[in-house]
Amino acid sequence: MTRLSAAQVQAGTGGTLAGGSGGTVLTGVSIDTRTLRPGDLFIAIRGPRQDGHRFIPDALAAGASGVVAERGRRHPGPFPPECVLIEVDDTHRALKSLAAAVRTGWPGTLVAVTGSMGKTTTRRFAAGLLSRGFTVHQTPGNFNNLYGLPLALVGLEPGHRVGIFEMGMSAAGEIAEMCRIARPQVGILTNVAPVHLEFFDSVDSIARAKGEMVESLPPDGLLVYNADDARVVALAARYPGEKVSFGLSPSADVRAGDIRLIGPEETRFELACPGYSGPAVLPFAGAHFVLDALPGVALALRWGMEPGKVVEGLRDLPRVAMRGGILRFREGFAVIDDSYNSNPGALTRMIDTLSEMPYFSRRVLVAGEMRELGESSAGLHFECGLHAARREVDLVVGVGGAAAEIVRAAVESGLTRSRFFPDADAAAGFVAESLRPGDLVLVKGSRGVQMEKIVGSLRSRFPLADGPGQEKNG
């Protein structure tokens, strides 16, 4: 748990201590009163949709020991004398400055993870492997933007040897700013794909934005990069420091081959890396999970962990909620819950997993709209529908907006029973009524489409089967 004195917060933010004692210890930092814990420091962020200053009374009522507020926008009425009040010019800038100060005083090694797909899983897998040899702090949840990253950084403690932080973006310059705050010594670059095209004019522009992390690494740092992605390879070529590549390519330093889906909770592959060449197992289904695990393998080996210990760690990696976990139901069907988010590349990879999974008689794709794709949206959705038909998916259900193009492609390819629904609530009943014993269902879509509602509806209608796989989900 973060422990900062009010004096440290004042120095880190450059603010003025307007109330309370500089010796007061604050046990956490929050910008959301719904998750604030007693003893926390509440920073009243003035964002595009909400002004956190409105919630200062709620924060104090919830037990906040301190508040950072902009000058002239403090709690109405007398401020509680036992609480700390620090006044600043801009609370968001103060949050970032505080995070940078915590980072400056932390002696460990900081790893930044970015890319168009697989950031969260890559970060979680790397943390899972490295925690077998080091004390690791990682991004909690999806704290990967210019609000979340600073909150994640203030969780660093002196005992942490490694910090692994995810960096997302929706505009050029955001990753560069995050790197100025976090100052990573190590970078992991997973891939570049057509996402956020609403905000970028091309995939090459996305690559340049992701490349801001590479440009931010120090010359004596380390870059772990995907040897299978031409744009990533080009970005890596410009980095003068040490590099380790991963992927399926024969040129990769850490590479996987002969990938086989054995069942819903197992993928086997051949791992080739310095000090080891032999079999490895992941407790997940899908070749994309193998690629997500390789950067963690590369780091673990680079930092001296025994290859046998790393291979053992792969088998025990934790599942990430709403990101590809298998739910088995007593009625005899199963659901791949990948409902957290989606983009065309990720959906294509999951359709491949759906198609290649053994032991199921029918494959059902429930695909939500993929957002932030700009003028390319309709065409990219249509291509995903064609891919589903080519991979012999039996039924396609589209949910929301441009997902209608996924269904149109499926119907034109002969999957005439495929249906489109305007939202997840409307689709849930049709999905439940369509399922049969032996079906495997993939549920995936952009966060705003709330595809988890369909998974929740199935769980409320049908009991889960007993079995070891169920405890790994969530």
Secondary structure, DSSP 8 states (H G I E B T S, - for coil): ---EEHHHHHHHHT-EEEES-TT-EE-EEES-TTT--TTEEEE--B-SS-BGGGGHHHHHHTT-SEEEEETT---SS---TTSEEEEES-HHHHHHHHHHHHHHT--SEEEEEE-SS-HHHHHHHHHHHHTTTS-EEE--TT--STTHHHHHHTT--TT-SEEEEE---SSTTHHHHHHHHH--SEEEE----S-STTT-SSHHHHHHHHHHHHHHS-TTSEEEEETT-HHHHHHHHT--SEEEEEESSTT-SEEEEEEEEEETTEEEEEEEETTEEEEEEESS--HHHHHHHHHHHHHHHHTT--HHHHHHHHHT----TTSSEEEEBTTS-EEEEETT---HHHHHHHHHHHHH-TT-SEEEEEEE---S-GGGHHHHHHHHHHHHHHTT-SEEEEESTTHHHHHHHHHHTT-TT-EEESSHHHHHHHHHHH--TTEEEEEE--GGG-THHHHHHHHHHS-B--STTGGG--
